[in-house]
Amino acid sequence: MKFHTDNGKLDVTIDQIFVAGWTGRDKSAVEHHIQELAAIGIAPPSRVPLYYQVSNYLLTHKSSIDVLGDGSSGEVEPLLIQANEQIWIGLASDHTDRDLEAHSVAASKQICAKPAAQELWKFNDVKEHLDTLILRCLIKENNEWITYQEGSLSSIRPLNELIDASGFTENSAMLCGTLAAIGGVRSASIYKMQLEDPVLNRTISMEYSVNALQIIN
């Protein structure tokens, strides 16, 4: 995959992808997320956090993804990539099939592409103020953009902790967990996502649409 960095273009071969789940730093917030998913039929995790593995081809820069049916939704997340012997941070969506998630969380992660922004920052440039970084997701409902998720990385377990516990190595990528959905988890056809750095005054942005394929029985 090709990314843009402060040092120019970065061409990365992704060998493995980890999807970290249940990564909330606040135990009550994690429980809230477990309960909101339980409300749509998804069983609680065996432990927290969990590190799912998905195929390396799922990470994509495409501005539109295909999903099966209308039961999926996106999740704005920090993206970590280890390449050229250093760690980079970016932005991605852990798009997940919620209908399938009720049967298998691992399968629901594997079945959906993971859209990613094309820009990366050096992890070392933000590691001293990681908790101030802001994640934001907007969805379009009734032809209006509304805030679906928003909060700082202080709501997520320290990223260094996730790195150390996951097996994250050279040529790996990891999606690091998300924030509670405002108004509950639900599907949308278009997403706008941002990772904002208020200290260095910069933002990574992306937008993607969802094409729901008809389920043929």
N, C-alpha and C positions, 0 to 999 in steps of 0.2 A: 504494500500500500504506500501511496505517496502522501506526505504531509508537508505543510509549510511551517517553518520555525524561524526564530530570529536569525539563525545562521544560514537560512536558505532552505532548500528542499531536503527532505529526509525520506529516503526510500527504505521501507521496513518490510521484512519478511516475517509475518506473524505465524509462529509455529503452534502456539496454544493460546486459548482464551479462557480466562476464569471469570465467572460471574459471581461476585460476592453478594450474598443475601442476608437479610436480617442484621444489618450493620449499624443500626441506630445506637448512638452513644447513651441516650436516655432510655433506661429500661422501660419506662412507662410509654414512651413513644414507640418502642419496638412492639410492646404489647398491643398498642392501639393499631399498628399496622397489621399485626397478626389477626386482630379482631375484625378489621375492615375486610380482610381477605376471607376470613372465616364466614363473613356475612354473604359471600358469594360462593361458598362451598369449598374453600381451599383448606386442607388440613394444616395444622401447625407444624413448624419445623422440628426435626429431631434434636437439634442443638443450634445455638447462635454464637457467632455467625456461621454460615455454611458457604462452601466454595464449590459451585457447580462448574463443570467443564463443558464447553460447547465447541463445535467444529470451527477451525480457524478461518473458514471462508465466510462466516456469518457477518463479520465486521465489514461495513460497506460505506462508501461515500455517496451512494445513490440517493437522489432526492425523492424517490418514490419506492416503496416496498410493497410486495404482494403478501397478503395474509389469507388464511382460509376462514371464510365466514366473517361475522362482525363481532366476535367475542374477544378481541385482543386490545391491548392498550400499551402506550409507551411509558417509560420511566426515565426522567432526566438523571444522569449520573456522571460523576467524574470518571474519566478514562485514564488509566495509567498504561504506559508502554515502555518496555525496557529494550533499548536498541543503541548500538554504538557505545556500549558500556556505560550508559547513563539512563536515568529514568526521566520520562516526559509525562506531562499531564495535559489532558484535553477534555473533550466532551463527547458523550455518546448517549444513546437511548437503549435501555434494556427492554426492547419491545417483547411482549410476552402474550401468549395465547391463554387468556383467562379461562376459557372453557376447558382446555386441556389441562390447565393447572390444577383443576379440581381432582384430576386423576393422577397426575405426576408433575411436580414442579420442574424436575429435571427435563422432562420431555417438552414442557411448555417453553422453556428457555431455548432448547435446541431447535424448535420448529420455526422460530422467527429470526429474520435478519436484524442486525444491530447497527442502525445508522450512526455514523460518527462524523464529527466536524473535521475539516481538513487542517485545522491549525493546532499546533502543540506548543506548550511552554516548557522550558526546563524546570524540572521539579525542584532543583536547588534554588531557583529564583523565587519560589513561593513557599518553601518549606517552613520558613520562620513565621509566616502569617497565613498558613493554610486555613485556620479556623475562620478567617474573615472572608474567604471566597464564597460567593453566592451562586447557588443553583436556581434556575428559574425555568419553568415550562408553562407555555400558554397553549390552549387548544381553542379551536373554533367551534362555537356552539350557537345555533340560530343566527349565523352570519356575523357573529361578534367574537372578538378575541377575549378570552377570560383567563385569569391566572389559575392554573391547575395545580402547580407545585411551586413553592418558593421557600428558600431558607439557606442558611450558611452551612459550611462544612463542619462547623462545631456540632451539628446534629448527628454527624456520622462518626463512627469510630476513627481514631487517628489513622491516616493512610499508611504510615510506617508500620503500624500494628498489623494491618491487612496484608501488607507486602511480606512481612516476616512469617505470617502464619499460612500463606496460601501456596507456596511453592513457586512464586513469581520469579522468573529468571530471564536471561537474555532471550530476545525475540518472543516475549510473552506480552499479552495484553490483559488488563483486568478492568472490568466495570465494578465500581466500588460501593454500590448501594444507593438508595434513593431516599426521598422525603415522602411524608404522608400526602395523599391526594386531597386537595381542598374540595369538599363536597362529595368525596368518595371515589373509588376506582371506577372508571368507565371508559368506554371506547370514544375515539375521535378520528376524524378523517385527515386532519392536518395538525401538525405540531410545530411550535417554535420553541427552541431551547437555547439557554445561555449559561455560560460560566463567566461570572464577573469577578475581576480582581480590583477591589476598591482602593487598595494600597498603591498599586502600580498603574491604576486608571486604564484598564484595558478589558476587553471582553471577547470571548470566543462564542460565536453564534452559529446556529444551523437551523434549517427548516426541512421537514419532509412530510410527504403525504402517504396515505395508506390506501391501497387498492384491495378491497375485499372481494376475494374470489368466491364464486357461488359453490356451495357444498352440494355435490351430486351424490345421491344415495342409490 
